[in-house]
Amino acid sequence: MKKTLHWVLGSLVTLGLTLPAQALNDSTTERGIDVRQLHAPPYNLTGKKVAIGQVEIGRPSKFGLDKIPPKRRIVNVAGVFYRDQAARSEDADRHADLVAAVMVSQDKYLRGVAPDANLYASAVGSAGQPQECLAAQHVAQQQNGEVRAINFSFGEPLRRDDRSNPTLDGNALLTRCIDWSSRVHNTLYVIAGNQGSGGIQIPTDHYNGITVAATRRFGEEFAKLSFSNLSALPEGIGQTLIRQEINQGARRAISLVAPGGGINLYTAEGQIRPISGTSFAAPHVTATVAVLQELSDRHIQAGQARWSETARQPEVMKAVLLNAADKVRDPGDGSYLGMTRTVLGKNHANWLTGDAARNNTIPLDIQLGTGHLNAARAYEQFQAGQWQAGESVPAIAWAYDTAAIGTSQDYELASPLSAGTYASVSLAWQRQVMLNDRNGNGQYDADEDFRDRGLNDLNLYLMPADATDIRQAVCASNSAVDSVEHIFCAIPQTGRYKIRVVYDQQVNNPEQAYGLAWWTAAAK
């Protein structure tokens, strides 16, 4: 593996000595993403039978195929592969074991985020972007095409890209591949973010998935951006290096942050040590999708109102996760929507001090995205169910709708909002990437490529309920380059409000599907 280690995205750094059992699982408790409470009654959500995926240089070990010491038989992998073929014994890899453990470990001390999910993993080996695309496609098609999210804890450096003078413009073959696969295979790709050392960029410039940065413990909880992340604008002595790691133009890369600094995992010797890297932040997000999708499957199978197959749309999952993120700790009065922590960036600044909070054209903070993953809050956001444009909608809910060019969709809140409370609204839609399917088999083949049909422009507004013009909006998000819009703003005066989605500029199709999530504080 030495010749391929430069591809691996997350740092595999162990720190300190073996920790006592009571120090374990911080990243899955309320100190981290707060998913452990969802494992227990009355929720009992462990990702059971939900398919998720993993693509890396190597693959996690599988009992019955590989020799695994008893202490490490804690990860039950549903299927392993070599690219799009049967698995080879030589591709079992320790880094992949650790990433898989974050997602599906069944160990009583180091329980994964979704211990009962079905994990399918493919090793790409010493490969290029075509083979990496084949592996992603193969994983996406497992369990009858029901894979809900795929984890990428690796990537390609720009220097290995075949294009002339490559940049992070979204046009590398692998980047286009995952945007295509997200739409065609209906799965959410979760990509580990750059490490801040100028090495692993592709496919962090995708549009349709989620890119994750890592947090470390700050005091009692994961609340501070890890030192190893991409975490600054390209200024000062490191500007040349950092420019290699951020998207071209104004488009932001980081969507969410999650625990990744000092995650407690088993070493090859069976000891428990803290290990760091964005490789271990991303699987927290991927496996949270499995937990939420078990909830949706349960509701759909029971015939619950306001639940349908649209709940598995990647745009919906993206909007829900981004909207439920923690930014600033609520003081106890609900003004900050019950958020549980204040998450801090590189310079000890919180989300409200960044440019995304002040500039309508910037939906994502360059360091923090929309904030810190919180699985319990994502559950509350998702559990509210699906509502539609034109309805009187509750204070917390989500939607999956379609807008036509030149039109708007309104979601009028049923209850007034209180002055001084915050509203959080997130909108997500997809770039349209098409396969140049030369042999007409409906599959990507290694000698094929993709064409980018571009990104339609949707915009997001929070307006008084009786307003008719977007110039009357009290808050807005109208980026011309991002595939998300995000509002987090204070309500100026108590009253009735509505959310408006506007399809402003057509680049490809005249109709655009989107996922929308909102969280507001109804007046008491």
N, C-alpha and C positions, 0 to 999 in steps of 0.2 A: 504493500500500500504506500510505500514512501514516495513513489513517483507520482501518486495522485493526491497526496495530502494538500497540495496547493489549491485544489478545487473545493475542498470541504469548507463550508461557509462558517459554521460555528466553531469557536475556539474550544478545544478539548483540554481545558486547563484544570487540574486538580489543585485544591488549596487546603492546607492544614492537615490535621490528623482525623482519624475516624471519629465520628460524632455519636453521642448517645442517642438512643431511640427517641427520647422525648424531643429532640431537636428536628425530627424529620417532618416531612410533609408540609413545611411552611408554605410552599408555593401553591398548594391546593386548598389551604385553609383560608380563613378570612384575612390572614396576613398576605396572601397572594391573590388568587383569582376567586376564592370563596366558592369552590365547586363541591367541597366535601359535604356540605349540608344538603346538596341536591342528591347525593348518593343515599342518604338516610331517609327513613319515613318522615313525612308522608309522601315525599317526592319519589324516592326509589328510582332515580334516573342515573344509570351507569353506562349509557350508550348501547344497551343490549341489542344485539343483532344489527346495529347500524354499521354500514361499511364505510371505512375511511382508508386513505392510501398514504403511501410513503415512497418517495423516489430519492435515491442517493447514489453515491459511487458504489457503496456496498449495500448489503441488506441485513436485517436483523436475523439472528439465529432462530431456527425452527426445530422444536423438539421432534425427534423421529427422523429428521434429515441431518441434523448436525449434532455433534457431541457437546452437550451443555452440562456444566457442573450443576449439581443439585441446587446450590444457593442461587443460581441464576435462572432457574426454571420458573420465572415469575411473569414472563411475557408470552402470551399465547397468540401466535401470529396465524391468521386464517389461511394465508397463501403467500408464497415467496417466488420470485421469478428472476431470471437474468434477461433484462430488457423485455422482449415480448416472447421469451421462450422459457423452458423449464429452468429452475434454479440450479446453480452449480455450487458445489461445496466450498470452492475457493473464494466465493464472493461474500461469505458471512463476515461481518465487520463490526468491530466494537463500537464505533461511533453510531452506526445505525441501531445497534442494540440499545444504546443510551437514549437515543431519540424516541425509539419505540416504547421504552419503559415510561417516559413521561406521559405517553398517550394511554397505554393499555396494561401497565404493570398491575398484577394482582397480588403483589406482596402486601402483607398485613401492615408493614411499617411504611413502605414507599409505594403507596397505591397510586395508580395513574389517574389521569383526569377522567378517562372513560374506560374503566377496567374491563367492561364486558362488550366493547365494540369489536367488530371484525376488521382486523388490520390486514391489508394487502400491500406487499412491498416488493419493489423491483430494484435490482442493482444494475447500474449502467456500466460499471467497470471503466476501463480506459477508453473512453468514447468521446465523440463530438456531439454537437447539438442534434443532428438527425437521430442518433441512437437514443439520446435523452428524451426526445419527443416520442419515439416509439415506446419507450418505457412508460412515459406518462399516459399515453393513449391506452396501453395495455392495462395499466392499473385502473384507469377510469372505467373500463369495460367490465370489471369484475362484479360479481354478485348481481348478474343480469343488468349491469349498467346502473346500479343503484348506489354507487360510491358518492358520498355526500361532500367530502372534502379530501384534498390531497396535500400532504406536507412536503415541502421542498426545503430541506436543511442543507442545501449545497447550491452551487451555481457555477457559472463560467466567467472567467476574467475577460475583460474586453480585449486583451492582447491575443486571445485565442479565437476571436471572432473573425470570420473570413471576409467580412465587408471591408471596403477601403475606408480608412479613417473612422472606425466605428465609434458611436456615441450611445448614450442611454436615451435613445429616442423611441423605444418601443418596437424597433424593427428587426432586431436579431431573430433568427429563425426560432429559437427556443421560446423567446418572449411571445412571438406571434402564435406559436404552437399552443401555449397554455391559455392564451386569450381565446383561441379557436376552440380548444377542448372545453373550456369553461362553459361556452355557449352550447356546443354540440352535445357534450356529455352531461351537461347540467350539474357541474360540480364546482365547488369553491376551492381555488388554489390558495394555499397559505405559504408565503415565501419568507424565509429568514432574511433579515435585512443585512446590510453591509456591516463590517466590523470596524470601520474607521481606519483601515490600514491599506486601502487602495487596491484590494485584491479581487473580490468576488462581486461582480456587478450584475451579470445577466442571470436570471430574468427579473431582477428587482424593478425594472422599468415597465412591467406589465400594467394593464389597465383594469382587468376584470376580477382580480383576486385581492388579497390582503397581504401587505408587507409588514413584518413585525420587527420591532426593536426590543431590546432587552432592558429590564430593570434589575436593580440589586436592592438588598435590604438597606433601609434608611430608618434607623431606630428599630421599631418592632415589626415593620412591614416592608414589603417590596413597593418602593415609592420613589426611587431615584434612578434616572437613566444610567445604565451601566457605562463605565468609561470606554468600553470597547466598541460602542456604537457610532454610526454616522450621526453626528450630533451638533453640527454647526453649519452656518452659511459659509460659502467659500471666501473667507477673509483671512488675512494675516499669513504667517509663515507656511501654514499647511494648505494654502488655497489650491495649489496645483493638484495635490493628492486628493483633496476633498471634491474637487470638480469632477474627478473620475468616478465619484460614487453617488452623485445626485443626478436626477433626471434632467435631460436637456430642457431649457426654457424654464417656465414658471411652474411646471407640474411637480407636485411633491411626491415623495416616495413612501414615507412611513405612514401606515394607516392606524396601527395600534401599537401599544407597548405591553409586554407581558414578562413575567419572571424569567430571568435568564442568567443572572449573576449569582453564583454560589448555590446552584440547585443540587440537592442531595440525591446522589445516585450510587448504585453499586459499581465498584471497580471490577476489573477482571478477576481479582483475587477474592471477591466477595465482601470486601470492606465497603463502608459507606463514607463517601467523601463529597465535598461540594465541588461541582464542575460548572464552568461558565462558558457562555457563548450564545449568540442569537439562535444557534441550532436548537437550543433548549427552550427558547421563548416561543418560537413558532408552533411546536407541537401542543403547547397549552391551548392555543387558539384552535388548531385543527380538531383536537379531541373535544373541545367545548361544543363544536358543531355537532358531534355525535350525541352528546348529552341532550342538546336542544332538539335534534331530529328524532330522538326517541320520544320526546314529548309530543312532537307533531304526529308521529306515526300512531301514538296511543290515541290521540284525539280523533284522527282521521278514521281509524279502525272502529272507534266507538260511535262514529257518525255525529260528532259534536258540531254544533252550529259554528260558523265562521272558521272552519278548518277544512282545507282541501289540499290537493297536490301542489298548489302554488307555494305552500309553506316550505317546500324543499328547494325553491329557486335560489341560486347563489346570490342574486341581487338582494333577496329578502334577508338571507343570513348575513350578508355584508352590512346592510343597513341596520339590522338589529344589533349586531356586535359593536359596530362603531357608535351607535347612538346610546348604548347602555354603558359605555366606558366611564370610568371615574376621572374627574378632572380636579375638583376642589371639594374638600370635605364639607358636608352639610353641617351647619351649626346646631341642628336639631329641630329647626322650624320648617324644614321642607323646602326652603328657598333654593337650595342647590340640589333639589330632586332626590334627596336621600343618599347622595354620593358618600362613599365610605373613606376616601383618602384624598389627600392633596398630592398629586404626582408632580415631581420636579425634574426639570431638564438639566443640562450640563452646567449651566450657570446658576443653579438653584432657583430658577424662575418657574412659575407655574403657567398653566395654559392661558390664563386670563391676561398675562403680561406679554404674550407672543403676538405676532402679526396676524395670525388667523383669527384672533379675537377682535381685531380692530379693522381688518380689511375684508370687505365683502367678496373680493375676487380670490381670496386664499382660504379654502375650506379646511386644510390640514396644517397643523403645526409642524414645522420641519423636523423637530426632535420627537414630538409626542403623538403625532397624528391627531386622533380625536381624544386620546387619553389611554388609561390603563384598563386592560381586560378585566371584567368583573362578571363571572359566570352567573352568580345569583341575580344580579341586576339584569343580565341578558335573559334569564328565565322569566323575570317579571315583565320585561318588555315583550317577549315572544308570547307568553301565556295570555296576554290580552286579546290575541286573535286578530283576524284579518277584517279590515273595514274597507269601504270603497268610497271613491270620490262621489260627492253629491249627498252623502249621508251626514247626519249629525253624529260626530264621532266622540269617543271617550277621551279622557285626558292622556291616557297611555294606550298605544296600539300600533299596528303596522298595516301596510297595504301593498298589494301587487297590482299595478294598473298599467294602462297604455295611454299615451298622449299622442295626439296628431299634431303635425306641424302647424304652428301659428295659433294653437289653442292652449287653454289652461285647464287644470283639474283642481277643484277646491275641496278641502276637507274642513268643514266648520266644526269647531269644538263645541260640545254640548253645554259645557259649563264655563262661566267666566273665569279668567285668570287673574291672579292677584298681583298688584303692582309690587315690584321688587323681587318677585320670584323669577327663576330662570326657565327658559324653554329650550329643549334640545330636539332638533329635527335633523334627520339624515336621509339623503337621497342617493341611490346607487343605480347605475345602468351600465350597459356593456358596449365596449368597442366591437365593431363587427369585422372580424377577420375570417376570410374564406380560404378553404383548401383548394389549391390548384391540383385537382384530382385527375392526373393525366390518364390513368388506366380505368377510371370510372368505378372503382370498387367501393367508394364511400369511406375509405380508410386512408390515413396518412401512411405513405411508404417512404423509405429513406432517401429516394431520389426525387421527392416532391418538395414543394414549398408552399408558401401562403401569400395571399395578397390582402392588404389592409384597406378596407372600405371606409375607415375613419370612425370618428366619434361624433354623434349628434350632440347638440348643446342643449341641455336642460338647465333650468334655473329654479331657485327655491326662495319662497317669500313667506313671512309671517305678517299678516295684515289684520286690521280691525275687520270684524265680521261684515260690516256694511260697506267696506271699501270696494271700489271698482277698478282702481288704477294701481299698478304695482309701485308707483311713486308714493303711495300712501303707506307702504310697508314700514313696519317698525324695525324689522330685521330682514336681512337678505343674504343669500350666498349665490353668487353668479360668476363663478370661474368659467373662462372660455376654453380651458385646456384639460381640466380634470374630469374623471368619470364619476366623481362624487361631489355632492354639495353638502355642507354641514352648517347648521345654525346653533349657536349657544349664546343666548343673549338674555338680558333682563327685560321683563315686561314693564313698560313705562307707566301704565296706569291700569287700574282694575277695569275689566270689561270683557266683551266677547271678541274672540279672534278666530281666524281661519288660516290654514296652511294652503299655499297655492304653488303648484308645480306648473312651470311654463316650458313648452317645447319651443325654444327660441330660434334655433338655426339647424337646418337640415343638411347633413353631409351624405347620408346614405338613404335609408328607408323613410317614408313619410310618417310612419308610426313608430314610436319608441316605447318599449316596455321598461318598467323601472320598479325597484323596491323602495319603500318609504317607511320610516319609523319615526315616531314622535313620542316625547315624554314631557308633560307639562304639569303644573301644580294648580289644580282647580281651586277657586276661591272657596273659603270655608264660610 
